[in-house]
Amino acid sequence: MELRHGYDASLKELSDSILQMSSLASSAIQKAITAFETADEQLAKQVIAGDENIDQLEKSIEHQCWILLLRQQPVATDLRKVSCAMKMITDIERIGDAAEDIAELSRHMGGSHPQQLMDTIQTMANCVKDMFEQSIEAYVAGDLEAAKKVIQTDDEADELFCVMRKLAIQQIVAHNEQADAAMNCFMAAKYLERVGDHAVNIAEWVEFSKTGVHKNSKIV
């Protein structure tokens, strides 16, 4: 019983570390979008510098996972939860990279951006940020239904990206002098689409942690 208590405490510590890493990544996305909308170079630099903290947490959590695997030798659901965490942190790190990429875009912006495109970016950012946060909550709570909801929401994120692509093309055709601004918006949307994809990956690993099935294939 004491052994199990110690192991549960280690799993709780692992979940807390993932929450910390995901919180940094989520904040980075929000700050990057704000920097993009306002052309705030200082905020963009803050996002870029902060990516190192996310990278360091990834290494720390990976170490936690290996310690759990080697010392505790978990089986069944516990093994899946730890191995799932090792996969998830890669996606969280890449979400941090996407925020950094958006921040880099904002450092090279000149002039104003079409409001319709900026509004679509904000809507898309809210959508994928919610997906990401909900996928992490699903992992911590072991909530299979919440994970499925994240996966289903990806259609909405993809549709918003298609809207952005169409708007960007229309803007370039109608106002060639704003071609660079339209392309900046399109690229920001592309990075946000990747955030949504990574949120789906996390949700799929949550499904695996509960069922042993990943993308319709039985693993454990």
Long-range contacts (C-beta under 8 A, 24 or more apart in sequence): 7-68, 7-72, 7-74, 7-78, 10-64, 10-67, 10-68, 10-72, 11-68, 11-78, 11-81, 11-82, 13-64, 14-61, 14-64, 14-65, 14-68, 14-82, 14-85, 15-139, 15-140, 17-57, 17-60, 17-61, 17-64, 18-61, 18-85, 18-88, 18-89, 18-92, 18-136, 18-139, 18-140, 19-136, 19-140, 20-57, 21-54, 21-57, 21-58, 21-61, 21-89, 21-92, 22-92, 22-132, 22-133, 22-136, 24-50, 24-53, 24-54, 24-57, 24-96, 25-54, 25-92, 25-93, 25-95, 25-96, 25-99, 25-132, 26-95, 26-129, 26-132, 26-133, 28-54, 28-95, 28-96, 28-99, 28-100, 28-103, 29-95, 29-98, 29-99, 29-102, 29-125, 29-128, 29-129, 29-132, 29-195, 30-125, 30-129, 31-99, 31-103, 32-99, 32-100, 32-102, 32-103, 32-106, 33-102, 33-121, 33-122, 33-125, 33-188, 35-102, 35-103, 35-106, 36-102, 36-103, 36-105, 36-106, 36-109, 36-121, 36-184, 36-188, 37-118, 37-121, 37-122, 39-106, 39-109, 40-106, 41-106, 41-107, 43-103, 43-106, 44-103, 44-104, 44-106, 44-107, 45-103, 45-107, 47-99, 47-100, 47-102, 47-103, 48-100, 48-103, 48-104, 51-96, 51-97, 51-99, 51-100, 54-92, 54-93, 54-96, 55-93, 55-96, 57-89, 58-89, 58-90, 58-92, 58-93, 61-85, 61-89, 62-86, 62-89, 76-220, 77-209, 77-210, 79-220, 80-208, 80-209, 80-210, 80-212, 80-220, 81-209, 83-220, 84-139, 84-205, 84-206, 84-208, 84-209, 85-139, 87-201, 87-205, 88-139, 88-201, 88-202, 88-205, 91-198, 91-199, 91-201, 91-202, 92-136, 92-198, 92-202, 94-194, 94-198, 95-132, 95-194, 95-195, 95-198, 95-199, 98-191, 98-192, 98-194, 98-195, 98-198, 99-191, 101-187, 101-191, 102-188, 102-191, 102-192, 105-184, 105-187, 105-188, 105-191, 108-184, 109-181, 109-184, 110-180, 111-178, 111-181, 112-181, 113-178, 113-181, 113-184, 113-185, 114-167, 114-171, 114-175, 114-178, 114-181, 114-182, 114-185, 116-167, 117-164, 117-167, 117-168, 117-171, 117-181, 117-182, 117-185, 118-185, 120-160, 120-163, 120-164, 120-167, 120-185, 120-189, 121-164, 121-185, 121-188, 121-189, 121-192, 123-160, 124-157, 124-160, 124-161, 124-164, 124-189, 124-192, 124-193, 125-192, 127-153, 127-156, 127-157, 127-160, 127-196, 128-157, 128-192, 128-193, 128-195, 128-196, 128-199, 129-195, 131-157, 131-195, 131-196, 131-199, 131-200, 131-203, 132-195, 132-196, 132-198, 132-199, 132-202, 134-199, 135-199, 135-200, 135-202, 135-203, 135-206, 136-202, 138-203, 138-206, 139-202, 139-205, 139-206, 139-209, 142-206, 142-209, 142-210, 143-206, 144-206, 144-207, 144-210, 144-211, 146-206, 147-203, 147-204, 147-206, 147-207, 147-210, 148-203, 148-207, 150-199, 150-200, 150-202, 150-203, 151-200, 151-203, 151-204, 153-196, 154-196, 154-197, 154-199, 154-200, 157-192, 157-193, 157-196, 158-193, 158-196, 160-189, 161-189, 161-190, 161-192, 161-193, 164-189, 165-189
